[in-house]
Amino acid sequence: MKKYFNKCMMLLLAGVLFNSCESTLDINESPTAATVDVVNPNLLLAGAIQAPRTQFEVTSNRLGSVMMNQWAGDINNVTGGFQDEFRLNITSNFYGSMWTNLYLGMGTYQTIIDNPSDAFNNHKAISRILKSYYFQYLVDLYGDLPYSQALQFGNTLTPTYDDAKTVYRALITDIDLAIETLNNSSNYIAVGSEDTVFSGDLAGWIRLANTLKLRILLRQSELAGTDAETASYITAQIAALDMNFITTNATLNPGYEVAVGKQNPFWNNLGQDAAGVDTFNNDFFVPSDYMAEFLKGTATENGIATGVADPRLTRLFEPIPAGLVGAGEVVGVIQGAENSVAPPELSELGPGLLKGGTQDSYLFTAAESYFLQAEAVQRGWFSGNAQALFESGITASFDILGIPGSAAGYITASQNTNLIGWNGSANKIEAIMTQKWIALCGYNSIDSWIDYTKTGFPDVPLSIIAEQPNRPNRLLYPTVEYSTNSANVPNQATSDAFSTKIFWDVN
């Protein structure tokens, strides 16, 4: 893993000289004097918060959206796009940047945590929360991985692998330590503008930490049904859990500008460049036919027709412009279809996702928080009104897409409909996961794939050219890990992506 740590050091040093939002975005600026040993955490935090965002917002979203049949490629203009994803050709080269760049992006968190001064404990607490946030996804996607010896820069170039379940428990311990610290924040140096999420409001970080803790515990909910030790552990953790969760979107914005290297990463990759020219991905990413038809309420390729038109459709995807075939409609393409059978015009990503170069990034949405709470109540983990939480999740999804006034009508119209309405769905967990699948599209789509791996919901079809009968359970360790940490990385065959599971996956 030497490459990870060397690159982490470069990212770290590139951002430590200045504490302004502008310098946070200038990640290629050359250092002149600063070293890790002399840089205080308050100068590191803004850059540390930003470091993993491009990987997470762009690559993770792309993988989740394609795996969960939300997005497809414009096959009318591009040949061969998404072929590995559609065929389920999972190898050690498949999305290897997920592993490499998330480790890279977390390097500065450990530097802050390891700072010897207790005066910066508030900054350390925020770093522990963020480190736990991203490590959860690494475990969810890869299983066992380097944790206890990871992120040590040049001190440990070949870290050992830790058991995934053990890492999960360590994440909870770190979150608890962070919450305890923040509850005593007055003892330490205050956090200010370097906090590009809550602007120094540490109560916001506590709410986010509680919500993250709930997500980590809920990921193990199916395992708890078959494993007594896990059930006992979760029962104790839930009993001690502060039910103070996020109710508004936890966003970050270090000062995005419409300028080269300073735009919001999602917009910069899927919207327009700083000169206002559409990016390749803006033209290439289109809705899948399944997602478009499902939200229209009309029959999908696997025969599902809810009969309820979802107003979020035209916020997630743009209708075809006037004067073209299909004008006024959102038109998608079946994943894996050839261009000879594709509609002549295809929609692109819509204004609810692509808002501009200065748009916020989303660390945790209110919709996800409400759906997590609804799931926890429905599973009997704590008391509450699962239906009200479910409907709050839907409302928050409408809010983030810019159509808050439409939520109530949709909830009423869908109330008695299977899959999308509370009263009409016999399987409430399936309904929660289906609405969460819609709400996370383009915001945190990778979580929908992980939810599917956990629950089997929503049961969306595979690409028509899939070469496997089921989605993979996990990703494979990347090629770079075999070349830089060969003594520790477990040996895997290509089939392991489908035959081995993450520890919490019992379905």
C-alpha positions as CSV (number, residue, x, y, z in Angstrom):
1,M,0.0,0.0,0.0
2,K,3.0,2.3,-0.3
3,K,1.4,4.2,-3.2
4,Y,-1.6,5.0,-1.0
5,F,0.4,6.6,1.7
6,N,2.8,8.5,-0.5
7,K,-0.2,10.0,-2.4
8,C,-1.9,10.8,0.9
9,M,1.1,12.7,2.0
10,M,1.0,14.7,-1.2
11,L,-2.6,15.5,-0.8
12,L,-2.0,16.5,2.8
13,L,0.9,18.8,2.1
14,A,-0.9,20.4,-0.8
15,G,-3.6,21.8,1.5
16,V,-1.9,22.7,4.7
17,L,-0.4,26.1,4.0
18,F,-3.6,28.0,3.9
19,N,-6.9,27.8,5.8
20,S,-9.2,29.6,3.3
21,C,-11.8,27.9,1.3
22,E,-10.0,28.8,-1.9
23,S,-6.8,27.1,-0.8
24,T,-8.8,24.0,0.2
25,L,-9.8,23.6,-3.5
26,D,-6.3,24.3,-4.8
27,I,-5.2,20.7,-4.1
28,N,-2.4,20.8,-6.6
29,E,-0.6,23.8,-5.0
30,S,3.0,23.0,-4.2
31,P,4.2,23.1,-0.5
32,T,7.1,25.3,0.3
33,A,7.8,24.7,4.0
34,A,5.1,22.9,5.9
35,T,5.5,19.3,7.1
36,V,3.0,17.0,8.8
37,D,4.9,17.3,12.1
38,V,4.3,21.0,12.4
39,V,0.8,21.5,10.9
40,N,-2.0,21.8,13.4
41,P,-5.3,20.0,12.9
42,N,-7.3,23.2,12.4
43,L,-5.2,23.9,9.3
44,L,-5.8,20.3,8.0
45,L,-9.5,19.8,8.6
46,A,-11.0,21.6,5.6
47,G,-8.8,19.8,3.1
48,A,-9.4,16.5,5.0
49,I,-13.1,16.9,4.7
50,Q,-12.9,17.5,1.0
51,A,-10.3,14.8,0.0
52,P,-12.6,11.8,-0.6
53,R,-15.4,13.7,-2.2
54,T,-14.7,13.2,-5.9
55,Q,-14.3,9.5,-5.5
56,F,-17.4,9.2,-3.4
57,E,-19.7,11.5,-5.3
58,V,-18.7,10.5,-8.8
59,T,-17.3,7.0,-8.9
60,S,-19.4,5.5,-6.0
61,N,-22.5,7.1,-7.3
62,R,-21.9,5.8,-10.8
63,L,-21.3,2.2,-9.6
64,G,-24.4,2.2,-7.4
65,S,-26.6,3.8,-10.0
66,V,-25.6,1.3,-12.7
67,M,-25.7,-1.7,-10.4
68,M,-29.2,-0.8,-9.2
69,N,-30.6,-0.1,-12.7
70,Q,-31.0,3.6,-12.3
71,W,-28.6,4.8,-15.0
72,A,-27.5,3.6,-18.4
73,G,-25.3,4.9,-21.2
74,D,-26.2,6.9,-24.3
75,I,-25.7,4.0,-26.7
76,N,-26.9,6.2,-29.6
77,N,-23.7,8.2,-29.4
78,V,-21.2,6.0,-27.5
79,T,-20.3,2.4,-28.1
80,G,-19.3,0.0,-25.3
81,G,-20.2,2.1,-22.3
82,F,-20.8,0.3,-19.0
83,Q,-20.1,-3.1,-20.6
84,D,-18.2,-4.5,-17.6
85,E,-21.0,-3.3,-15.3
86,F,-23.7,-4.6,-17.5
87,R,-22.0,-8.0,-18.0
88,L,-21.1,-8.2,-14.4
89,N,-17.5,-8.7,-15.4
90,I,-16.1,-8.2,-11.9
91,T,-12.3,-8.5,-11.7
92,S,-9.5,-7.0,-9.6
93,N,-9.4,-4.2,-12.2
94,F,-13.1,-3.4,-11.7
95,Y,-13.5,0.0,-10.0
96,G,-10.1,-0.4,-8.3
97,S,-10.1,3.4,-7.7
98,M,-12.8,2.9,-5.1
99,W,-10.3,1.2,-2.8
100,T,-7.2,3.3,-3.7
101,N,-8.8,6.7,-3.5
102,L,-10.9,6.2,-0.4
103,Y,-7.8,5.1,1.4
104,L,-6.0,8.1,-0.1
105,G,-8.7,10.5,1.0
106,M,-8.7,9.3,4.6
107,G,-5.0,9.8,5.2
108,T,-5.3,13.2,6.8
109,Y,-8.0,12.0,9.2
110,Q,-5.4,9.7,10.8
111,T,-2.8,12.5,10.9
112,I,-5.3,14.7,12.8
113,I,-6.2,11.9,15.2
114,D,-2.6,11.2,15.9
115,N,-1.7,14.8,16.7
116,P,-0.2,14.7,20.2
117,S,-2.1,17.8,21.5
118,D,-5.3,17.2,23.4
119,A,-6.2,20.8,22.7
120,F,-7.3,19.7,19.2
121,N,-9.6,16.9,20.4
122,N,-12.7,18.5,18.8
123,H,-10.9,18.3,15.4
124,K,-9.9,14.7,16.2
125,A,-13.5,13.8,17.0
126,I,-14.7,15.1,13.6
127,S,-11.9,13.2,11.9
128,R,-12.9,10.0,13.8
129,I,-16.5,10.4,12.5
130,L,-15.4,10.9,8.9
131,K,-12.9,8.1,9.1
132,S,-15.7,5.8,10.3
133,Y,-18.0,7.1,7.6
134,Y,-15.7,6.0,4.8
135,F,-14.4,2.9,6.4
136,Q,-17.9,1.5,6.6
137,Y,-18.2,1.7,2.9
138,L,-14.8,0.0,2.4
139,V,-15.9,-2.9,4.6
140,D,-19.3,-3.0,3.0
141,L,-17.7,-3.4,-0.5
142,Y,-14.6,-5.4,0.3
143,G,-14.9,-7.2,3.7
144,D,-11.7,-7.8,5.5
145,L,-9.2,-5.0,5.0
146,P,-6.3,-3.0,6.6
147,Y,-7.6,-1.0,9.4
148,S,-5.5,-1.1,12.6
149,Q,-2.2,-0.5,10.7
150,A,-3.7,1.5,7.8
151,L,-3.1,5.2,7.2
152,Q,0.2,5.3,8.9
153,F,2.1,6.9,6.0
154,G,5.7,5.6,5.8
155,N,5.6,3.8,9.1
156,T,3.7,0.8,7.9
157,L,3.9,0.2,4.2
158,T,2.3,-3.3,4.2
159,P,-0.5,-3.2,6.8
160,T,-2.1,-6.4,7.9
161,Y,-5.7,-7.2,7.2
162,D,-8.3,-7.0,10.0
163,D,-11.5,-9.0,10.3
164,A,-14.4,-7.0,8.8
165,K,-16.7,-7.6,11.8
166,T,-13.9,-6.4,14.2
167,V,-13.5,-3.3,12.1
168,Y,-17.2,-2.6,12.3
169,R,-17.0,-2.8,16.1
170,A,-14.0,-0.5,16.1
171,L,-15.9,2.1,14.1
172,I,-18.6,2.1,16.7
173,T,-16.0,2.6,19.4
174,D,-14.4,5.5,17.5
175,I,-17.8,7.1,17.0
176,D,-18.6,6.8,20.7
177,L,-15.3,8.4,21.6
178,A,-16.0,11.2,19.1
179,I,-19.4,11.9,20.6
180,E,-18.0,11.9,24.2
181,T,-15.4,14.4,23.1
182,L,-17.9,16.7,21.4
183,N,-20.1,16.6,24.4
184,N,-17.2,18.1,26.3
185,S,-16.1,20.4,23.5
186,S,-15.6,23.5,25.7
187,N,-12.5,21.9,27.1
188,Y,-10.7,22.1,23.7
189,I,-9.9,24.5,20.9
190,A,-13.1,25.6,19.1
191,V,-13.7,24.5,15.6
192,G,-14.4,27.3,13.1
193,S,-14.5,27.9,9.4
194,E,-12.3,24.9,8.8
195,D,-15.5,22.9,9.4
196,T,-17.0,23.1,5.9
197,V,-20.0,21.0,6.9
198,F,-21.5,22.5,10.1
199,S,-19.3,25.7,10.4
200,G,-18.2,24.8,13.9
201,D,-21.7,23.7,15.2
202,L,-20.5,20.6,17.0
203,A,-24.1,19.6,17.8
204,G,-24.5,18.9,14.1
205,W,-21.5,16.5,14.2
206,I,-23.1,14.7,17.1
207,R,-26.4,14.3,15.2
208,L,-24.5,13.0,12.2
209,A,-22.4,10.6,14.4
210,N,-25.6,9.2,15.9
211,T,-27.1,8.7,12.5
212,L,-23.9,7.1,11.2
213,K,-23.9,4.8,14.2
214,L,-27.5,3.8,13.4
215,R,-26.5,3.0,9.8
216,I,-23.6,0.8,10.9
217,L,-25.8,-1.1,13.4
218,L,-28.6,-1.5,10.9
219,R,-26.3,-3.0,8.3
220,Q,-26.0,-5.9,10.7
221,S,-29.8,-6.3,11.2
222,E,-30.2,-9.5,9.2
223,L,-27.1,-11.1,10.8
224,A,-28.6,-10.3,14.2
225,G,-31.5,-12.6,13.3
226,T,-29.3,-15.6,13.2
227,D,-26.3,-14.7,15.3
228,A,-27.0,-14.4,19.1
229,E,-23.7,-12.5,19.9
230,T,-24.5,-9.9,17.2
231,A,-28.1,-9.6,18.5
232,S,-26.9,-9.0,22.0
233,Y,-24.3,-6.5,20.9
234,I,-26.8,-4.5,18.9
235,T,-29.4,-4.6,21.7
236,A,-26.9,-3.1,24.0
237,Q,-25.8,-0.5,21.5
238,I,-29.3,0.6,20.6
239,A,-30.2,0.9,24.3
240,A,-27.3,3.4,24.7
241,L,-27.9,5.2,21.4
242,D,-28.8,8.9,21.5
243,M,-31.9,9.2,19.3
244,N,-30.8,12.7,18.2
245,F,-30.5,12.1,14.5
246,I,-30.0,14.5,11.6
247,T,-33.2,16.0,10.2
248,T,-31.7,18.3,7.6
249,N,-29.2,17.5,4.9
250,A,-25.6,17.4,6.1
251,T,-23.9,19.3,3.3
252,L,-20.4,20.4,2.7
253,N,-19.1,23.3,0.6
254,P,-15.5,24.6,0.9
255,G,-16.2,27.5,-1.4
256,Y,-16.9,25.9,-4.7
257,E,-16.5,28.3,-7.6
258,V,-17.1,28.1,-11.4
259,A,-13.4,28.0,-12.0
260,V,-10.9,25.3,-13.1
261,G,-10.3,22.9,-10.2
262,K,-12.8,24.6,-7.9
263,Q,-16.2,23.3,-9.0
264,N,-18.3,20.9,-7.1
265,P,-16.9,17.5,-8.1
266,F,-20.3,16.0,-9.1
267,W,-21.1,18.9,-11.3
268,N,-17.6,19.1,-12.7
269,N,-17.8,15.5,-13.8
270,L,-21.4,15.1,-14.8
271,G,-22.4,18.7,-15.6
272,Q,-20.2,21.3,-17.3
273,D,-16.6,22.3,-17.1
274,A,-15.6,25.7,-15.9
275,A,-16.0,27.1,-19.4
276,G,-19.7,26.0,-19.5
277,V,-19.1,23.1,-21.9
278,D,-21.1,19.9,-21.2
279,T,-18.8,17.1,-20.0
280,F,-18.6,13.8,-21.7
281,N,-20.5,12.2,-18.8
282,N,-23.2,14.8,-19.0
283,D,-24.0,13.6,-22.5
284,F,-23.4,9.9,-21.7
285,F,-25.3,9.3,-18.5
286,V,-29.0,8.7,-19.2
287,P,-31.8,7.0,-17.2
288,S,-32.3,3.3,-17.5
289,D,-35.6,2.4,-19.0
290,Y,-36.5,0.6,-15.8
291,M,-36.0,3.6,-13.6
292,A,-37.9,5.9,-16.0
293,E,-40.9,3.6,-16.4
294,F,-41.0,2.7,-12.6
295,L,-41.3,6.4,-11.7
296,K,-43.8,7.0,-14.5
297,G,-45.9,4.3,-12.9
298,T,-46.1,2.4,-16.2
299,A,-45.1,-1.2,-16.9
300,T,-41.3,-1.9,-16.5
301,E,-39.4,-4.6,-18.2
302,N,-40.2,-7.0,-15.4
303,G,-43.9,-6.2,-15.4
304,I,-44.1,-3.8,-12.4
305,A,-46.6,-1.0,-12.9
306,T,-47.4,1.1,-9.8
307,G,-49.9,3.3,-11.6
308,V,-48.6,6.3,-9.7
309,A,-46.7,9.0,-11.5
310,D,-43.8,10.2,-9.4
311,P,-43.0,14.0,-9.7
312,R,-39.4,13.3,-8.8
313,L,-38.9,11.8,-12.3
314,T,-38.4,15.1,-14.1
315,R,-36.0,16.4,-11.4
316,L,-33.8,13.3,-11.6
317,F,-33.9,13.3,-15.4
318,E,-34.6,15.9,-18.1
319,P,-37.5,15.5,-20.4
320,I,-36.6,15.4,-24.1
321,P,-36.5,18.9,-25.5
322,A,-39.2,20.3,-27.9
323,G,-38.8,19.4,-31.5
324,L,-37.3,16.0,-30.9
325,V,-38.8,12.5,-30.9
326,G,-40.4,12.0,-27.4
327,A,-40.5,15.7,-26.6
328,G,-41.7,16.3,-23.0
329,E,-41.1,12.8,-21.9
330,V,-38.3,11.2,-19.8
331,V,-36.9,8.5,-22.0
332,G,-34.5,5.8,-20.9
333,V,-32.8,2.8,-22.4
334,I,-32.8,-0.8,-21.2
335,Q,-29.4,-1.6,-19.7
336,G,-27.4,-3.7,-22.2
337,A,-29.7,-2.9,-25.2
338,E,-28.1,-2.3,-28.6
339,N,-28.5,1.0,-30.3
340,S,-30.5,-0.5,-33.1
341,V,-33.4,-0.9,-30.6
342,A,-32.8,2.2,-28.5
343,P,-35.2,5.2,-28.6
344,P,-33.8,7.8,-31.0
345,E,-33.5,10.4,-28.2
346,L,-32.6,9.8,-24.6
347,S,-32.9,12.0,-21.5
348,E,-30.0,13.2,-19.4
349,L,-29.6,13.8,-15.7
350,G,-31.9,16.4,-14.4
351,P,-31.9,19.7,-12.5
352,G,-32.6,18.1,-9.2
353,L,-29.1,16.5,-9.4
354,L,-27.2,19.0,-11.5
355,K,-27.7,22.5,-10.0
356,G,-24.5,24.3,-10.9
357,G,-20.7,24.5,-10.2
358,T,-21.2,25.9,-6.8
359,Q,-23.8,23.4,-5.6
360,D,-23.3,21.7,-2.2
361,S,-22.0,18.2,-1.7
362,Y,-24.1,15.9,0.4
363,L,-22.4,14.0,3.2
364,F,-25.7,12.6,4.7
365,T,-29.2,13.4,3.5
366,A,-32.2,13.9,5.7
367,A,-34.0,11.3,3.5
368,E,-31.5,8.6,4.3
369,S,-31.7,9.5,8.0
370,Y,-35.5,9.1,8.1
371,F,-35.5,5.8,6.2
372,L,-32.9,4.4,8.6
373,Q,-35.1,5.4,11.5
374,A,-38.1,3.9,9.8
375,E,-36.3,0.6,9.3
376,A,-35.1,0.6,12.9
377,V,-38.6,1.1,14.2
378,Q,-40.1,-1.4,11.8
379,R,-37.6,-4.0,13.0
380,G,-38.5,-3.3,16.6
381,W,-35.2,-1.8,17.5
382,F,-36.7,1.2,19.2
383,S,-40.1,2.8,19.5
384,G,-41.6,5.3,17.1
385,N,-44.0,5.7,14.2
386,A,-42.4,3.9,11.3
387,Q,-45.0,5.1,8.8
388,A,-44.4,8.8,9.8
389,L,-40.7,8.3,9.5
390,F,-41.1,6.6,6.1
391,E,-43.2,9.5,4.8
392,S,-40.8,12.0,6.2
393,G,-38.1,10.3,4.1
394,I,-40.2,10.7,1.0
395,T,-40.8,14.4,1.8
396,A,-37.1,15.0,2.4
397,S,-36.4,13.4,-1.0
398,F,-38.8,15.8,-2.7
399,D,-37.2,18.7,-0.8
400,I,-33.7,17.9,-1.9
401,L,-34.8,17.7,-5.5
402,G,-36.4,21.1,-5.4
403,I,-40.1,20.2,-5.4
404,P,-41.2,20.3,-1.8
405,G,-44.9,21.1,-2.5
406,S,-45.4,17.9,-4.4
407,A,-44.6,15.4,-1.7
408,A,-48.0,15.4,0.1
409,G,-50.0,14.6,-3.1
410,Y,-47.6,11.8,-4.0
411,I,-47.8,10.3,-0.5
412,T,-51.6,10.3,-0.7
413,A,-51.7,8.9,-4.2
414,S,-49.2,6.1,-3.4
415,Q,-50.5,5.3,0.1
416,N,-52.3,2.0,-0.9
417,T,-49.8,0.9,-3.6
418,N,-47.5,-2.0,-3.1
419,L,-43.7,-1.2,-3.1
420,I,-44.1,2.6,-2.7
421,G,-46.9,3.2,-0.2
422,W,-47.0,2.3,3.4
423,N,-50.5,0.9,3.7
424,G,-50.4,-1.0,0.4
425,S,-47.1,-2.7,1.0
426,A,-47.2,-6.1,2.8
427,N,-43.5,-6.0,3.2
428,K,-42.7,-2.7,4.9
429,I,-38.9,-3.3,4.7
430,E,-39.2,-3.7,0.9
431,A,-41.2,-0.4,0.7
432,I,-38.6,1.4,2.8
433,M,-35.8,0.1,0.6
434,T,-37.7,1.0,-2.6
435,Q,-38.3,4.6,-1.5
436,K,-34.8,4.8,-0.3
437,W,-33.6,3.6,-3.7
438,I,-35.4,6.5,-5.3
439,A,-34.3,9.0,-2.7
440,L,-30.6,8.1,-2.9
441,C,-30.4,8.1,-6.7
442,G,-27.5,10.4,-7.7
443,Y,-26.9,11.3,-4.0
444,N,-25.6,8.1,-2.5
445,S,-26.6,5.3,-4.9
446,I,-23.8,3.0,-3.7
447,D,-25.8,2.6,-0.5
448,S,-28.8,1.3,-2.4
449,W,-26.6,-1.5,-3.8
450,I,-25.4,-2.3,-0.3
451,D,-29.0,-2.3,1.0
452,Y,-29.9,-4.7,-1.8
453,T,-27.1,-7.0,-0.8
454,K,-28.4,-6.9,2.7
455,T,-32.1,-7.3,2.1
456,G,-32.7,-8.3,-1.5
457,F,-34.7,-5.1,-2.0
458,P,-35.6,-3.4,-4.3
459,D,-35.6,-6.4,-6.6
460,V,-34.7,-4.6,-9.8
461,P,-33.7,-6.5,-13.0
462,L,-30.2,-7.1,-14.1
463,S,-28.9,-5.9,-17.5
464,I,-30.1,-8.0,-20.4
465,I,-26.5,-8.9,-21.2
466,A,-25.6,-9.9,-17.6
467,E,-23.3,-13.0,-17.6
468,Q,-24.1,-13.9,-14.0
469,P,-27.5,-14.8,-12.5
470,N,-27.1,-12.4,-9.6
471,R,-25.4,-9.2,-8.7
472,P,-22.0,-9.6,-7.0
473,N,-21.9,-9.7,-3.2
474,R,-18.7,-7.6,-3.0
475,L,-15.9,-6.1,-5.0
476,L,-12.5,-7.8,-5.4
477,Y,-9.3,-6.4,-3.9
478,P,-7.6,-4.2,-6.6
479,T,-4.6,-5.2,-8.6
480,V,-2.5,-2.5,-6.9
481,E,-3.0,-4.2,-3.6
482,Y,-1.5,-7.4,-4.9
483,S,1.6,-5.5,-6.1
484,T,2.1,-3.3,-3.0
485,N,0.9,-5.5,-0.2
486,S,1.1,-9.0,-1.5
487,A,2.1,-10.6,1.8
488,N,-1.1,-9.6,3.4
489,V,-3.9,-9.4,0.8
490,P,-6.0,-12.5,0.7
491,N,-6.0,-14.5,-2.5
492,Q,-9.2,-14.3,-4.5
493,A,-10.6,-15.8,-7.6
494,T,-13.0,-13.9,-9.9
495,S,-15.8,-16.1,-8.6
496,D,-15.3,-14.8,-5.1
497,A,-17.2,-11.6,-6.0
498,F,-20.3,-13.8,-6.3
499,S,-19.6,-16.7,-3.9
500,T,-18.2,-15.0,-0.8
501,K,-20.1,-12.4,1.3
502,I,-19.5,-9.5,3.6
503,F,-19.9,-10.7,7.2
504,W,-23.3,-9.1,7.7
505,D,-24.8,-10.7,4.5
506,V,-26.8,-13.8,5.5
507,N,-29.3,-13.8,2.6
